[in-house]
């Protein structure tokens, strides 16, 4: 059992001054420092002035297999970016070996990310994720819109999924990703969701990221039309957005992006108790627009934040992601938005990913950061922690000091 006494604890929307934590693998108690000193005496570790303890951050959506990218891919619009991904895919994947992926994982840890959802297209990141110190929700991705290839594609997906299910360590959760409505045939979707339901696996999917996707799903037209005709000899979308969402009606899912979702589709997301993953930097770099958070609030849809991968981001830093979000949503009240963003990378992300962390509260896993700041603490701390310089002095996962 350990006891640390902090200047401030910030968790689940609450700022507690002069409070400490008693913990082992989980949080046992959160109490005022004076009470803990009286009870535990020299067992207490004094963190001192300017110490702020926050829950470990949770990156709900990251692609690690493209972590070799720095300036190879084309930014500004979705279709030029996608074309550059296809042209450079083999080179980028070959350049990113276990060492490259491990470095990306270590970089996330240095930025205070103690849990992440990794969307794996090929399974090349399995070993580094299995060895990661963080909690990992490992989303094996299913893709394929050609019904004639359904059996072969599902067999490959199963092989990767089964390999991840053989990993036996605390904090590693084999899961399923359905790539998107335009890229997965309904036969594959239904088979995968049936298996997910049977095995109680977590599920994620990309949804309505770009205007190109919107036009293709709605009218089988737009810039996706020549792409699908040239590459896959398809003239019709595999699903409409409504059909796609209908498959998930009984499966609470984390849908990534949804920038171009209609009111009707948002209503379906709300009715299905789904979660949206907001990736503001990726959305900007690929020219996809800005997610309207007001529409989510109106329908009581939970959102969480993710960095996406280094194929569509310049960093895997959730502090940077939150900072960008503060500035691209100018109509939202600043302090309220800062609180929502903190929830989106801690408590809400943990709940969406079914993890027992994200809060500094009794019975939750002892996953937290000890930060050091050099400015006065007040009610606007959530803003300052995002925008001001700070140092992450210590990182704890399951009560063990990782750094």
Buried (B, 14 or more C-beta within 10 A) or exposed (E): EBBBBBBBBBBBEEBBEEBBBBBEEBBBBBBBBEEBBEEBEEEBBBBEEBBBBBBBBBBBBBBBBBBBBEEBBBBEBBBBBBBBBEEBBEEBBEBBEEEBBBEBBBBBBEBBBBBBBBBBBEBBBBBBBBBBBBBBBBBBBBBBBBEEBBEEBBEBBBEBBEBBBEBEEEBBBBBBBBBBBBBBBBBBBEBBBEBBEEEEBBBBBBBBBBBBBBBBBBEBEBBBBEBBEEEBEBEEBBBBBBBBBEBBEEBBBBBBBBBBBBEEBBBBBBEBEBBBBBBBBBBBBBBBBBBBBEBBEEBEBBBBBBBBBBBBBBBBBBBBBBBBBBEBBEEBEBEEBBBBBBBBBBBBBBBBBEBBBBBBBEEBBBBBBBBBBEEEBEEEBBBBBBBEEBEBEBBBBBBEEBB
